[in-house]
């Protein structure tokens, strides 16, 4: 046997072992599985249709024809593109069809958008006989094995889900009545999550509208003036960030902080995740006391406004009073403001929501080769500056909305935990439902 064939055989054996581990790890294969349940090969019980490579010459954004369902549209239940050309009825997707993304992440979706067309790299899966395998149960039971396959596939530029991957999936198959009851319980939790999502979206729209109103018209003003940043109250000023800051400093660059100098103990290194999630407790990057002393000028202090400057650019959060001592990562900058002139929380709200400032940030970052913000650029950014008392009133309004959003997001997280626990219990037979 040639060395190439031996290598292929080794790869095949490794792959087969991986799939065996996937199937064994699926809780339905445990020895405690109910005696009425079976373990079956998914491929024997479902139809699978892979999407079609529709010609781009018929694509349009004017909503002519049918919505074209691509990977980027899954989970949004709406599409960016439409298709106004010939197609076969086979590729029509209707509400509640099960769709799977076949590139990148292998996720399962119930399509809840309008009737559309199944584009390439998305597949549709449905039961051959819904008296044997319920479609909604199929949606839930597919999720874990697909994520396990995704984890087992070696990392390439983009992971691809292949026919052979799907053919090797095994699933637990309870009696049809129990399948439907399990699906009903899980879909009830999903509906609760959907309602919370809608409530969060409404609140975010309210905040965005209020933000544009308050950050351009202020509170109770009758006289306005035209400025380089547009119309604003007569008492307000237009200032640069440099003029209202004690210091603006970007994180360590290049050899200042190498990967092998990071550890899991010591002084904290704050990253973009802390900003984007507005959570200063998460993260496990640290540096030694010795390294901290060398990078002392990058130390964050309570009240600093941290700004993302690489990758996801132009988002901010204020360092809380109880934050651990630490420094900023290379993808962040801190803005230490003059608190008698501007309130840190007000500046953070401006950065995150004031559209004219966001345009400035986008323009400056896109003009650099690496797509980043540098300290000299940050200093030149211009903002509207109300009197400090008005800043406080505006912050109080936003703070009330932010607290409401936080409660709703925590509610959603709780529902997600409940759903995960229920799936682990119900889809394995550890907990039975009454039929």
SULNOR-V523054 format. One record per residue. N is the residue number from 1. RES is the residue in one small letter. SS is DSSP state (H for helix, E for strand, L for the rest). D_CENTER is the distance of its C-alpha to the mean C-alpha in Angstrom with 2 decimals. Layout:
# SULNOR-V523054
N RES SS D_CENTER
N RES SS D_CENTER
This chain:
# SULNOR-V523054
1 x L 47.99
2 x L 46.46
3 x H 43.95
4 x H 41.34
5 x H 41.95
6 x H 41.85
7 x H 38.47
8 x H 37.17
9 x H 38.67
10 x H 37.03
11 x H 33.62
12 x H 34.31
13 x H 35.46
14 x H 32.40
15 x H 30.16
16 x H 32.28
17 x H 32.05
18 x H 28.26
19 x H 28.33
20 x H 30.93
21 x H 28.76
22 x H 25.89
23 x H 28.35
24 x H 30.00
25 x H 26.83
26 x L 25.94
27 x H 27.34
28 x H 29.42
29 x H 31.69
30 x L 32.71
31 x L 36.39
32 x L 35.71
33 x L 34.65
34 x L 36.70
35 x L 39.82
36 x L 39.17
37 x L 35.93
38 x E 35.90
39 x E 33.79
40 x E 33.59
41 x E 32.36
42 x H 29.57
43 x H 31.05
44 x H 34.30
45 x L 32.80
46 x E 30.35
47 x E 30.46
48 x E 27.95
49 x E 27.68
50 x E 25.86
51 x L 24.89
52 x E 27.38
53 x L 27.34
54 x L 28.27
55 x L 30.10
56 x H 28.16
57 x H 31.38
58 x H 30.80
59 x E 27.25
60 x E 27.08
61 x L 24.97
62 x L 27.87
63 x L 27.10
64 x L 30.18
65 x L 30.29
66 x E 27.48
67 x E 23.69
68 x E 22.59
69 x E 19.72
70 x L 17.83
71 x H 14.86
72 x H 12.71
73 x H 13.92
74 x L 13.09
75 x L 11.20
76 x L 12.21
77 x L 15.89
78 x L 17.20
79 x L 18.05
80 x L 18.62
81 x L 21.82
82 x E 24.97
83 x E 27.73
84 x L 31.36
85 x L 33.25
86 x L 34.93
87 x L 33.07
88 x L 34.05
89 x H 33.48
90 x H 32.10
91 x H 28.76
92 x E 28.24
93 x E 25.20
94 x L 25.76
95 x L 23.97
96 x L 22.93
97 x L 23.30
98 x E 21.26
99 x E 19.26
100 x E 17.90
101 x E 15.92
102 x L 18.37
103 x E 16.77
104 x L 14.14
105 x L 12.51
106 x L 15.04
107 x L 13.46
108 x E 15.80
109 x E 15.61
110 x E 18.30
111 x L 18.80
112 x L 19.49
113 x L 20.03
114 x L 23.44
115 x L 25.66
116 x E 24.62
117 x E 25.27
118 x E 23.74
119 x E 22.92
120 x L 23.20
121 x L 20.74
122 x E 19.85
123 x E 22.30
124 x E 23.60
125 x E 25.00
126 x E 27.47
127 x E 30.27
128 x L 33.72
129 x L 35.33
130 x L 33.53
131 x L 36.56
132 x L 35.63
133 x L 31.83
134 x L 29.97
135 x H 27.12
136 x H 24.82
137 x H 25.66
138 x H 24.89
139 x H 21.33
140 x H 20.79
141 x H 22.98
142 x H 21.32
143 x H 17.91
144 x H 19.14
145 x H 21.47
146 x H 19.06
147 x H 16.57
148 x H 19.77
149 x H 20.94
150 x H 17.78
151 x H 18.37
152 x H 22.06
153 x L 21.93
154 x L 22.73
155 x L 20.26
156 x L 21.24
157 x L 19.80
158 x L 17.93
159 x L 18.43
160 x E 20.43
161 x L 21.24
162 x L 25.03
163 x H 27.61
164 x H 29.07
165 x H 25.84
166 x H 25.84
167 x H 29.60
168 x L 29.52
169 x L 27.24
170 x E 29.23
171 x E 28.33
172 x E 30.17
173 x E 32.12
174 x L 33.48
175 x L 36.11
176 x H 34.85
177 x H 35.43
178 x H 33.31
179 x H 30.49
180 x H 30.48
181 x H 30.62
182 x H 27.70
183 x H 25.60
184 x H 26.81
185 x H 25.78
186 x H 22.21
187 x H 21.84
188 x H 23.12
189 x H 20.26
190 x H 17.77
191 x H 19.68
192 x H 19.45
193 x H 15.64
194 x H 15.79
195 x H 18.31
196 x H 16.35
197 x H 13.39
198 x H 16.20
199 x H 17.73
200 x H 14.73
201 x H 14.47
202 x H 18.26
203 x H 18.32
204 x H 15.89
205 x H 18.19
206 x H 21.15
207 x H 20.03
208 x H 19.43
209 x H 22.87
210 x H 24.56
211 x H 23.21
212 x H 24.77
213 x H 27.89
214 x H 28.41
215 x H 27.59
216 x H 30.05
217 x H 32.71
218 x L 32.57
219 x L 34.37
220 x L 37.86
221 x L 38.84
222 x L 41.58
223 x L 42.23
224 x E 39.81
225 x E 40.11
226 x E 38.71
227 x E 37.01
228 x L 35.25
229 x L 31.96
230 x E 33.27
231 x E 35.08
232 x E 34.84
233 x E 37.17
234 x L 40.44
235 x L 40.03
236 x L 36.71
237 x E 36.64
238 x E 34.59
239 x E 34.07
240 x E 32.36
241 x L 30.01
242 x H 32.74
243 x H 35.28
244 x H 33.42
245 x E 32.27
246 x E 34.19
247 x E 32.11
248 x E 29.11
249 x E 28.17
250 x E 25.63
251 x L 24.67
252 x L 26.70
253 x L 27.07
254 x H 28.34
255 x H 30.94
256 x H 30.53
257 x L 27.97
258 x L 27.76
259 x H 25.43
260 x H 28.43
261 x H 29.05
262 x L 25.92
263 x E 26.59
264 x L 25.44
265 x L 28.07
266 x L 29.47
267 x E 27.92
268 x E 24.18
269 x E 22.23
270 x E 19.47
271 x L 16.44
272 x H 13.54
273 x H 11.44
274 x H 14.20
275 x H 13.90
276 x H 10.25
277 x L 10.38
278 x L 14.03
279 x L 15.25
280 x L 18.19
281 x L 19.00
282 x L 16.25
283 x L 16.92
284 x L 19.94
285 x L 21.29
286 x E 24.85
287 x E 27.99
288 x L 31.64
289 x H 33.90
290 x H 35.79
291 x H 32.81
292 x H 31.76
293 x H 35.26
294 x H 34.98
295 x L 31.72
296 x H 32.87
297 x H 32.43
298 x H 28.63
299 x E 28.65
300 x L 26.49
301 x L 28.29
302 x L 27.48
303 x L 27.02
304 x L 25.72
305 x E 23.02
306 x E 20.52
307 x E 19.10
308 x E 16.61
309 x L 18.92
310 x E 17.55
311 x L 14.53
312 x L 12.27
313 x L 15.49
314 x L 16.86
315 x L 14.98
316 x E 17.10
317 x E 17.94
318 x E 21.40
319 x L 22.60
320 x L 23.92
321 x L 27.51
322 x L 26.79
323 x L 24.60
324 x L 25.97
325 x L 28.04
326 x E 26.24
327 x E 25.44
328 x E 22.66
329 x L 21.08
330 x L 21.97
331 x L 18.76
332 x E 19.70
333 x E 22.75
334 x E 24.38
335 x E 26.40
336 x E 29.21
337 x E 30.61
338 x L 34.11
339 x L 33.51
340 x L 36.73
341 x L 35.41
342 x L 31.70
343 x L 29.58
344 x H 26.51
345 x H 24.28
346 x H 25.67
347 x H 24.85
348 x H 21.22
349 x H 20.96
350 x H 22.69
351 x H 20.37
352 x H 17.20
353 x H 18.87
354 x L 22.23
355 x H 21.99
356 x H 25.05
357 x H 23.87
358 x H 20.51
359 x H 22.75
360 x H 24.77
361 x H 21.90
362 x H 20.66
363 x H 24.31
364 x H 25.16
365 x H 22.20
366 x H 22.74
367 x L 26.42
368 x L 26.07
369 x L 26.24
370 x L 23.31
371 x L 21.12
372 x E 21.39
373 x L 22.94
374 x L 26.14
375 x H 28.14
376 x H 30.83
377 x H 28.39
378 x H 26.64
379 x H 30.18
380 x H 30.99
381 x L 28.17
382 x E 29.83
383 x E 28.98
384 x E 30.93
385 x E 32.65
386 x L 33.99
387 x L 36.51
388 x H 35.12
389 x H 36.07
390 x H 34.13
391 x H 31.06
392 x H 31.37
393 x H 31.70
394 x H 28.62
395 x H 26.58
396 x H 27.96
397 x H 26.74
398 x H 23.16
399 x H 23.35
400 x H 24.34
401 x H 21.38
402 x H 18.93
403 x H 20.66
404 x H 20.31
405 x H 16.54
406 x H 16.43
407 x H 18.68
408 x H 16.68
409 x H 13.37
410 x H 15.63
411 x H 17.18
412 x H 14.04
413 x H 13.45
414 x H 17.13
415 x H 17.05
416 x H 14.43
417 x H 16.85
418 x H 19.74
419 x H 18.44
420 x H 17.89
421 x H 21.35
422 x H 22.93
423 x H 21.74
424 x H 23.15
425 x H 26.36
426 x H 27.00
427 x L 26.10
428 x L 28.39
429 x L 31.26
430 x L 31.25
431 x L 31.29
432 x L 33.11
433 x L 32.88
434 x L 36.05
435 x L 36.76
